[in-house]
Amino acid sequence: MRFFTFSRFMRQILRKKPANLEWIQKQGLLAVKLAQIFALRPDIIGDEKCQQLQKLYQHAISIPSENLYKTIEEKGPDNFLENFSSIEDKPLAAASIGQVHRAKLKTGEEVVIKFIKSANASTFEKEVTKMKRWLKILLIFSPKLRKVGNPMALLNHVSDYTLRELDLTNEIKGARELNKIKNDVSENFPMKLLRFPKYYEDISNEHILVSEFISGESLEEGIKNKSLSWNQLLELFRIHGAFMFGIGTFHGDLHPGNCFIDNDGKFVFIDNGAICYAPKHVNQTLFNFFEHLSKQEMDEAYDALLDMSEHKIKGKRLEKYRKEMAKIYSGFEDKPVGEQSLTTIMMKTVKTAVKIAKAEFGEEAFPIIRALMYLDGLVIRTHPEVVLIKSMGPYLKEFRTNLKFEN
């Protein structure tokens, strides 16, 4: 992506009228990934624009499909086709990174074949390298950006998880890692409603992945069909929140297209290549912050965020910090997410904590904040009338009790 193209991309994102999604997709994988990030930021671009950009999560109909059989011939495992009784020529889905075809094994099992699009791996790293050069220059002239909405941290995060997604063997490794954690904590914190797809490792490699066909609907489809219940979303928060807050290892890209509810009512996490890790001081600080908010212990919540800073503030600066935070959270405990989203208020919180308390929300904090944005976006689009922080309370208590948090 050239500088002129990037400037045009930003105009597409920030302008009031709808973005040209077809043009964005034609600019390549980096443009799509960055647009998906902006789709989480109603505080910057507004709710309507976010909803439009969220179409890039799952449906990329303007991206030309590629020839599956050519990819199999060039990059597939030996004798790959001999395992199948049928393969659908028309893609089931064509997304920013890969393409998916439905198929049936000779054993009778319904599966999907996913492959990495040829242009992605070769161009993505070059685009990221170029953009890093521009950002380094920009940060020289605007050093405050390094702490508030740090663009380099964002770019590094997008680059890291996307490069991992470009090697499909990481999906198998990621699912195995999360499933092991699930089993390890099952005695104290059972997650009976979570499972992962069955992968066929013997006929998969870094370029082509064979996994089970999930009978059910994605969360994105559930949003459109208005079939997602509030209890289902709370259970998703319980499961995903346990990985984020209690364990610090979690699915780093669990957008509405990457989670299915199967015919048995279980959550199925797909695209498990982008596993993220939050250091204890990050996930525990954010947990303490939300726990105090849920109890309406406001000063304690504000002070909890100070653990993100190496600087201990007191006196007038501490008083000013608490006063600014009180303005942000005025009436928060009683406002539904449709009136005051968690994403919007978190961005204001980060800005205040950085500006006054010199807190550091760097690269290691972004993945967990991003995951919370996904959950917040789900609630806004399905149940805008709920007061989210009150609903979170019992689950935060369960995290502390059953996942053995440090006090």
Contacts in CASP RR format, 6 or more apart in sequence:
PFRMAT RR
TARGET T0000
AUTHOR 0000-0000-0000
METHOD contacts of the structure
MODEL  1
MRFFTFSRFMRQILRKKPANLEWIQKQGLLAVKLAQIFALRPDIIGDEKC
QQLQKLYQHAISIPSENLYKTIEEKGPDNFLENFSSIEDKPLAAASIGQV
HRAKLKTGEEVVIKFIKSANASTFEKEVTKMKRWLKILLIFSPKLRKVGN
PMALLNHVSDYTLRELDLTNEIKGARELNKIKNDVSENFPMKLLRFPKYY
EDISNEHILVSEFISGESLEEGIKNKSLSWNQLLELFRIHGAFMFGIGTF
HGDLHPGNCFIDNDGKFVFIDNGAICYAPKHVNQTLFNFFEHLSKQEMDE
AYDALLDMSEHKIKGKRLEKYRKEMAKIYSGFEDKPVGEQSLTTIMMKTV
KTAVKIAKAEFGEEAFPIIRALMYLDGLVIRTHPEVVLIKSMGPYLKEFR
TNLKFEN
1 9 0 8 1.000
1 27 0 8 1.000
1 28 0 8 1.000
1 30 0 8 1.000
1 31 0 8 1.000
1 127 0 8 1.000
1 130 0 8 1.000
1 131 0 8 1.000
2 130 0 8 1.000
3 134 0 8 1.000
5 27 0 8 1.000
6 131 0 8 1.000
6 134 0 8 1.000
9 24 0 8 1.000
9 27 0 8 1.000
9 31 0 8 1.000
9 34 0 8 1.000
9 35 0 8 1.000
12 19 0 8 1.000
12 20 0 8 1.000
12 23 0 8 1.000
12 24 0 8 1.000
13 19 0 8 1.000
13 35 0 8 1.000
13 38 0 8 1.000
13 45 0 8 1.000
13 49 0 8 1.000
13 53 0 8 1.000
14 44 0 8 1.000
14 45 0 8 1.000
16 49 0 8 1.000
18 49 0 8 1.000
18 52 0 8 1.000
19 35 0 8 1.000
19 49 0 8 1.000
19 52 0 8 1.000
19 53 0 8 1.000
21 52 0 8 1.000
21 53 0 8 1.000
21 55 0 8 1.000
21 56 0 8 1.000
21 62 0 8 1.000
22 62 0 8 1.000
24 31 0 8 1.000
24 32 0 8 1.000
24 35 0 8 1.000
24 56 0 8 1.000
25 31 0 8 1.000
25 32 0 8 1.000
25 56 0 8 1.000
25 60 0 8 1.000
25 62 0 8 1.000
25 63 0 8 1.000
25 96 0 8 1.000
26 62 0 8 1.000
28 96 0 8 1.000
28 119 0 8 1.000
28 120 0 8 1.000
28 123 0 8 1.000
28 127 0 8 1.000
29 96 0 8 1.000
29 97 0 8 1.000
29 120 0 8 1.000
29 123 0 8 1.000
29 124 0 8 1.000
29 127 0 8 1.000
29 162 0 8 1.000
30 124 0 8 1.000
30 127 0 8 1.000
30 128 0 8 1.000
30 131 0 8 1.000
30 158 0 8 1.000
30 162 0 8 1.000
32 56 0 8 1.000
32 60 0 8 1.000
32 96 0 8 1.000
33 96 0 8 1.000
33 158 0 8 1.000
33 162 0 8 1.000
34 158 0 8 1.000
35 53 0 8 1.000
35 56 0 8 1.000
36 53 0 8 1.000
36 54 0 8 1.000
36 56 0 8 1.000
36 57 0 8 1.000
36 96 0 8 1.000
36 255 0 8 1.000
37 154 0 8 1.000
37 158 0 8 1.000
37 370 0 8 1.000
38 44 0 8 1.000
38 45 0 8 1.000
38 50 0 8 1.000
38 53 0 8 1.000
39 50 0 8 1.000
39 53 0 8 1.000
39 54 0 8 1.000
39 56 0 8 1.000
39 57 0 8 1.000
40 50 0 8 1.000
40 343 0 8 1.000
40 370 0 8 1.000
40 373 0 8 1.000
40 374 0 8 1.000
40 377 0 8 1.000
41 50 0 8 1.000
41 343 0 8 1.000
41 347 0 8 1.000
41 373 0 8 1.000
42 50 0 8 1.000
42 341 0 8 1.000
42 343 0 8 1.000
42 344 0 8 1.000
42 380 0 8 1.000
43 341 0 8 1.000
43 343 0 8 1.000
43 344 0 8 1.000
43 347 0 8 1.000
43 348 0 8 1.000
44 347 0 8 1.000
45 53 0 8 1.000
47 380 0 8 1.000
51 381 0 8 1.000
54 220 0 8 1.000
54 255 0 8 1.000
54 256 0 8 1.000
56 96 0 8 1.000
57 220 0 8 1.000
57 255 0 8 1.000
57 256 0 8 1.000
57 257 0 8 1.000
57 258 0 8 1.000
58 93 0 8 1.000
58 95 0 8 1.000
58 218 0 8 1.000
58 220 0 8 1.000
58 256 0 8 1.000
58 257 0 8 1.000
59 93 0 8 1.000
60 93 0 8 1.000
60 94 0 8 1.000
60 95 0 8 1.000
60 96 0 8 1.000
61 94 0 8 1.000
63 94 0 8 1.000
63 95 0 8 1.000
63 96 0 8 1.000
64 94 0 8 1.000
65 90 0 8 1.000
65 91 0 8 1.000
65 94 0 8 1.000
65 99 0 8 1.000
66 99 0 8 1.000
66 115 0 8 1.000
66 117 0 8 1.000
66 118 0 8 1.000
68 87 0 8 1.000
68 89 0 8 1.000
68 91 0 8 1.000
68 99 0 8 1.000
68 101 0 8 1.000
68 113 0 8 1.000
68 115 0 8 1.000
71 115 0 8 1.000
71 118 0 8 1.000
71 207 0 8 1.000
71 208 0 8 1.000
72 80 0 8 1.000
72 81 0 8 1.000
72 115 0 8 1.000
72 208 0 8 1.000
75 115 0 8 1.000
75 205 0 8 1.000
75 207 0 8 1.000
75 208 0 8 1.000
76 205 0 8 1.000
76 207 0 8 1.000
76 208 0 8 1.000
77 203 0 8 1.000
77 204 0 8 1.000
77 205 0 8 1.000
77 208 0 8 1.000
80 203 0 8 1.000
80 208 0 8 1.000
81 87 0 8 1.000
83 105 0 8 1.000
83 106 0 8 1.000
83 203 0 8 1.000
83 210 0 8 1.000
84 103 0 8 1.000
84 104 0 8 1.000
84 105 0 8 1.000
84 106 0 8 1.000
85 104 0 8 1.000
85 105 0 8 1.000
85 106 0 8 1.000
85 108 0 8 1.000
86 103 0 8 1.000
86 104 0 8 1.000
87 101 0 8 1.000
87 102 0 8 1.000
87 103 0 8 1.000
87 104 0 8 1.000
87 113 0 8 1.000
88 101 0 8 1.000
88 102 0 8 1.000
88 103 0 8 1.000
89 101 0 8 1.000
90 101 0 8 1.000
91 99 0 8 1.000
91 100 0 8 1.000
91 101 0 8 1.000
92 100 0 8 1.000
92 101 0 8 1.000
92 102 0 8 1.000
92 112 0 8 1.000
93 99 0 8 1.000
93 100 0 8 1.000
94 100 0 8 1.000
96 120 0 8 1.000
97 116 0 8 1.000
97 117 0 8 1.000
97 120 0 8 1.000
97 162 0 8 1.000
97 165 0 8 1.000
97 166 0 8 1.000
98 114 0 8 1.000
98 115 0 8 1.000
98 116 0 8 1.000
98 117 0 8 1.000
98 120 0 8 1.000
99 114 0 8 1.000
99 115 0 8 1.000
99 117 0 8 1.000
100 112 0 8 1.000
100 113 0 8 1.000
100 114 0 8 1.000
101 112 0 8 1.000
101 113 0 8 1.000
101 114 0 8 1.000
102 110 0 8 1.000
102 111 0 8 1.000
102 112 0 8 1.000
102 113 0 8 1.000
102 213 0 8 1.000
103 110 0 8 1.000
103 111 0 8 1.000
103 112 0 8 1.000
103 113 0 8 1.000
103 210 0 8 1.000
104 110 0 8 1.000
104 111 0 8 1.000
105 111 0 8 1.000
105 200 0 8 1.000
109 212 0 8 1.000
110 212 0 8 1.000
110 213 0 8 1.000
110 215 0 8 1.000
111 200 0 8 1.000
111 210 0 8 1.000
111 211 0 8 1.000
111 212 0 8 1.000
111 213 0 8 1.000
112 210 0 8 1.000
112 211 0 8 1.000
112 212 0 8 1.000
112 213 0 8 1.000
113 208 0 8 1.000
113 209 0 8 1.000
113 210 0 8 1.000
114 168 0 8 1.000
114 208 0 8 1.000
114 209 0 8 1.000
114 210 0 8 1.000
114 211 0 8 1.000
115 168 0 8 1.000
115 207 0 8 1.000
115 208 0 8 1.000
115 209 0 8 1.000
116 166 0 8 1.000
116 168 0 8 1.000
116 206 0 8 1.000
116 207 0 8 1.000
116 208 0 8 1.000
120 166 0 8 1.000
121 166 0 8 1.000
124 159 0 8 1.000
124 162 0 8 1.000
124 163 0 8 1.000
124 166 0 8 1.000
125 159 0 8 1.000
125 163 0 8 1.000
128 155 0 8 1.000
128 158 0 8 1.000
128 159 0 8 1.000
131 155 0 8 1.000
132 152 0 8 1.000
132 155 0 8 1.000
135 151 0 8 1.000
135 152 0 8 1.000
135 155 0 8 1.000
136 152 0 8 1.000
138 145 0 8 1.000
138 151 0 8 1.000
139 145 0 8 1.000
139 146 0 8 1.000
139 151 0 8 1.000
139 152 0 8 1.000
145 151 0 8 1.000
146 152 0 8 1.000
147 354 0 8 1.000
147 360 0 8 1.000
147 361 0 8 1.000
147 362 0 8 1.000
148 350 0 8 1.000
148 351 0 8 1.000
148 354 0 8 1.000
148 355 0 8 1.000
149 350 0 8 1.000
149 361 0 8 1.000
150 361 0 8 1.000
150 362 0 8 1.000
150 363 0 8 1.000
150 366 0 8 1.000
152 363 0 8 1.000
153 362 0 8 1.000
153 363 0 8 1.000
153 366 0 8 1.000
154 366 0 8 1.000
156 363 0 8 1.000
157 363 0 8 1.000
157 366 0 8 1.000
157 367 0 8 1.000
157 370 0 8 1.000
161 252 0 8 1.000
161 253 0 8 1.000
161 273 0 8 1.000
161 274 0 8 1.000
161 276 0 8 1.000
161 367 0 8 1.000
162 274 0 8 1.000
164 170 0 8 1.000
164 273 0 8 1.000
164 274 0 8 1.000
164 275 0 8 1.000
165 171 0 8 1.000
165 253 0 8 1.000
165 271 0 8 1.000
165 273 0 8 1.000
165 274 0 8 1.000
167 206 0 8 1.000
168 204 0 8 1.000
168 205 0 8 1.000
168 206 0 8 1.000
168 207 0 8 1.000
168 208 0 8 1.000
168 209 0 8 1.000
169 204 0 8 1.000
169 205 0 8 1.000
169 206 0 8 1.000
169 209 0 8 1.000
170 272 0 8 1.000
170 273 0 8 1.000
170 274 0 8 1.000
170 275 0 8 1.000
171 199 0 8 1.000
171 209 0 8 1.000
171 211 0 8 1.000
171 270 0 8 1.000
171 271 0 8 1.000
171 272 0 8 1.000
171 273 0 8 1.000
172 199 0 8 1.000
172 201 0 8 1.000
172 204 0 8 1.000
172 209 0 8 1.000
172 272 0 8 1.000
173 273 0 8 1.000
174 272 0 8 1.000
174 273 0 8 1.000
174 275 0 8 1.000
175 196 0 8 1.000
175 197 0 8 1.000
175 199 0 8 1.000
175 269 0 8 1.000
175 272 0 8 1.000
175 273 0 8 1.000
177 249 0 8 1.000
177 275 0 8 1.000
178 196 0 8 1.000
178 243 0 8 1.000
178 249 0 8 1.000
178 250 0 8 1.000
178 251 0 8 1.000
178 269 0 8 1.000
178 272 0 8 1.000
178 275 0 8 1.000
179 196 0 8 1.000
181 243 0 8 1.000
181 247 0 8 1.000
181 249 0 8 1.000
182 191 0 8 1.000
182 194 0 8 1.000
185 191 0 8 1.000
185 242 0 8 1.000
185 247 0 8 1.000
185 402 0 8 1.000
185 403 0 8 1.000
188 402 0 8 1.000
188 403 0 8 1.000
188 404 0 8 1.000
189 242 0 8 1.000
189 398 0 8 1.000
189 402 0 8 1.000
189 403 0 8 1.000
191 239 0 8 1.000
191 242 0 8 1.000
193 235 0 8 1.000
193 239 0 8 1.000
193 265 0 8 1.000
193 266 0 8 1.000
193 267 0 8 1.000
194 239 0 8 1.000
194 266 0 8 1.000
194 267 0 8 1.000
194 269 0 8 1.000
195 262 0 8 1.000
195 266 0 8 1.000
195 267 0 8 1.000
195 268 0 8 1.000
196 268 0 8 1.000
196 269 0 8 1.000
196 272 0 8 1.000
197 211 0 8 1.000
197 212 0 8 1.000
197 214 0 8 1.000
197 268 0 8 1.000
197 270 0 8 1.000
198 211 0 8 1.000
198 212 0 8 1.000
199 209 0 8 1.000
199 210 0 8 1.000
199 211 0 8 1.000
199 212 0 8 1.000
200 210 0 8 1.000
200 211 0 8 1.000
203 210 0 8 1.000
204 210 0 8 1.000
211 270 0 8 1.000
214 260 0 8 1.000
214 262 0 8 1.000
214 268 0 8 1.000
214 270 0 8 1.000
215 262 0 8 1.000
215 263 0 8 1.000
216 260 0 8 1.000
216 261 0 8 1.000
216 262 0 8 1.000
216 263 0 8 1.000
217 225 0 8 1.000
217 227 0 8 1.000
217 260 0 8 1.000
217 261 0 8 1.000
218 256 0 8 1.000
218 257 0 8 1.000
218 258 0 8 1.000
218 259 0 8 1.000
218 260 0 8 1.000
218 261 0 8 1.000
219 228 0 8 1.000
219 236 0 8 1.000
219 256 0 8 1.000
219 257 0 8 1.000
219 259 0 8 1.000
219 260 0 8 1.000
219 261 0 8 1.000
219 378 0 8 1.000
220 255 0 8 1.000
220 256 0 8 1.000
220 257 0 8 1.000
222 228 0 8 1.000
222 261 0 8 1.000
223 256 0 8 1.000
223 378 0 8 1.000
223 381 0 8 1.000
223 382 0 8 1.000
226 382 0 8 1.000
228 378 0 8 1.000
228 382 0 8 1.000
230 382 0 8 1.000
230 383 0 8 1.000
230 386 0 8 1.000
232 261 0 8 1.000
233 375 0 8 1.000
233 378 0 8 1.000
233 379 0 8 1.000
233 382 0 8 1.000
233 383 0 8 1.000
234 391 0 8 1.000
234 395 0 8 1.000
235 267 0 8 1.000
236 259 0 8 1.000
236 267 0 8 1.000
236 375 0 8 1.000
236 378 0 8 1.000
237 375 0 8 1.000
237 392 0 8 1.000
237 395 0 8 1.000
238 395 0 8 1.000
238 398 0 8 1.000
239 267 0 8 1.000
240 250 0 8 1.000
240 251 0 8 1.000
240 254 0 8 1.000
240 371 0 8 1.000
240 375 0 8 1.000
241 250 0 8 1.000
241 395 0 8 1.000
241 399 0 8 1.000
242 399 0 8 1.000
242 403 0 8 1.000
243 249 0 8 1.000
243 250 0 8 1.000
243 251 0 8 1.000
244 250 0 8 1.000
244 278 0 8 1.000
244 283 0 8 1.000
244 368 0 8 1.000
244 371 0 8 1.000
244 372 0 8 1.000
245 283 0 8 1.000
245 284 0 8 1.000
245 286 0 8 1.000
245 287 0 8 1.000
245 396 0 8 1.000
245 399 0 8 1.000
245 403 0 8 1.000
246 283 0 8 1.000
246 287 0 8 1.000
246 399 0 8 1.000
246 403 0 8 1.000
246 405 0 8 1.000
247 403 0 8 1.000
248 277 0 8 1.000
248 278 0 8 1.000
248 280 0 8 1.000
248 283 0 8 1.000
248 368 0 8 1.000
249 275 0 8 1.000
249 276 0 8 1.000
249 277 0 8 1.000
249 278 0 8 1.000
250 275 0 8 1.000
250 276 0 8 1.000
250 278 0 8 1.000
250 367 0 8 1.000
250 368 0 8 1.000
250 371 0 8 1.000
251 258 0 8 1.000
251 269 0 8 1.000
251 272 0 8 1.000
251 274 0 8 1.000
251 275 0 8 1.000
251 276 0 8 1.000
251 371 0 8 1.000
252 274 0 8 1.000
252 275 0 8 1.000
252 276 0 8 1.000
252 367 0 8 1.000
252 370 0 8 1.000
252 371 0 8 1.000
253 271 0 8 1.000
253 274 0 8 1.000
254 269 0 8 1.000
254 371 0 8 1.000
254 374 0 8 1.000
255 374 0 8 1.000
256 374 0 8 1.000
256 378 0 8 1.000
257 270 0 8 1.000
258 269 0 8 1.000
258 270 0 8 1.000
258 271 0 8 1.000
259 267 0 8 1.000
259 268 0 8 1.000
259 269 0 8 1.000
259 270 0 8 1.000
260 267 0 8 1.000
260 268 0 8 1.000
260 270 0 8 1.000
261 267 0 8 1.000
261 268 0 8 1.000
262 268 0 8 1.000
276 367 0 8 1.000
276 368 0 8 1.000
276 371 0 8 1.000
278 364 0 8 1.000
278 365 0 8 1.000
278 367 0 8 1.000
278 368 0 8 1.000
279 364 0 8 1.000
280 406 0 8 1.000
281 307 0 8 1.000
281 308 0 8 1.000
282 308 0 8 1.000
282 364 0 8 1.000
282 365 0 8 1.000
282 368 0 8 1.000
283 368 0 8 1.000
284 405 0 8 1.000
284 406 0 8 1.000
285 304 0 8 1.000
285 305 0 8 1.000
285 307 0 8 1.000
285 308 0 8 1.000
286 365 0 8 1.000
286 368 0 8 1.000
286 369 0 8 1.000
287 396 0 8 1.000
287 399 0 8 1.000
287 400 0 8 1.000
287 405 0 8 1.000
288 301 0 8 1.000
288 304 0 8 1.000
288 307 0 8 1.000
289 301 0 8 1.000
289 304 0 8 1.000
289 305 0 8 1.000
290 301 0 8 1.000
290 389 0 8 1.000
290 392 0 8 1.000
290 396 0 8 1.000
291 393 0 8 1.000
291 396 0 8 1.000
291 397 0 8 1.000
291 400 0 8 1.000
292 298 0 8 1.000
292 300 0 8 1.000
292 301 0 8 1.000
292 304 0 8 1.000
293 301 0 8 1.000
293 329 0 8 1.000
293 332 0 8 1.000
293 333 0 8 1.000
293 389 0 8 1.000
294 389 0 8 1.000
294 390 0 8 1.000
294 392 0 8 1.000
294 393 0 8 1.000
294 396 0 8 1.000
295 393 0 8 1.000
296 333 0 8 1.000
298 325 0 8 1.000
298 326 0 8 1.000
298 329 0 8 1.000
299 322 0 8 1.000
301 329 0 8 1.000
302 321 0 8 1.000
302 322 0 8 1.000
302 325 0 8 1.000
302 326 0 8 1.000
303 322 0 8 1.000
305 349 0 8 1.000
305 353 0 8 1.000
305 357 0 8 1.000
305 359 0 8 1.000
306 312 0 8 1.000
306 313 0 8 1.000
306 353 0 8 1.000
306 357 0 8 1.000
306 359 0 8 1.000
308 353 0 8 1.000
308 359 0 8 1.000
308 360 0 8 1.000
308 361 0 8 1.000
308 365 0 8 1.000
309 353 0 8 1.000
309 357 0 8 1.000
309 358 0 8 1.000
309 359 0 8 1.000
309 360 0 8 1.000
310 358 0 8 1.000
310 360 0 8 1.000
311 357 0 8 1.000
311 358 0 8 1.000
313 321 0 8 1.000
313 356 0 8 1.000
313 357 0 8 1.000
313 358 0 8 1.000
317 356 0 8 1.000
317 357 0 8 1.000
320 356 0 8 1.000
321 352 0 8 1.000
321 353 0 8 1.000
321 356 0 8 1.000
321 357 0 8 1.000
324 352 0 8 1.000
324 356 0 8 1.000
325 349 0 8 1.000
325 352 0 8 1.000
328 345 0 8 1.000
328 348 0 8 1.000
328 349 0 8 1.000
328 352 0 8 1.000
329 345 0 8 1.000
332 340 0 8 1.000
332 345 0 8 1.000
332 389 0 8 1.000
333 387 0 8 1.000
333 389 0 8 1.000
333 390 0 8 1.000
334 387 0 8 1.000
335 387 0 8 1.000
336 384 0 8 1.000
336 385 0 8 1.000
336 386 0 8 1.000
336 387 0 8 1.000
336 388 0 8 1.000
337 376 0 8 1.000
337 379 0 8 1.000
337 380 0 8 1.000
337 383 0 8 1.000
337 384 0 8 1.000
337 386 0 8 1.000
337 387 0 8 1.000
337 388 0 8 1.000
338 380 0 8 1.000
338 384 0 8 1.000
338 385 0 8 1.000
339 384 0 8 1.000
341 376 0 8 1.000
341 377 0 8 1.000
341 380 0 8 1.000
342 372 0 8 1.000
342 373 0 8 1.000
342 375 0 8 1.000
342 376 0 8 1.000
342 379 0 8 1.000
342 388 0 8 1.000
342 389 0 8 1.000
343 372 0 8 1.000
343 373 0 8 1.000
343 376 0 8 1.000
343 377 0 8 1.000
346 369 0 8 1.000
346 372 0 8 1.000
346 373 0 8 1.000
350 359 0 8 1.000
350 361 0 8 1.000
350 369 0 8 1.000
353 359 0 8 1.000
353 361 0 8 1.000
354 360 0 8 1.000
354 361 0 8 1.000
361 369 0 8 1.000
376 388 0 8 1.000
379 386 0 8 1.000
379 388 0 8 1.000
399 405 0 8 1.000
END
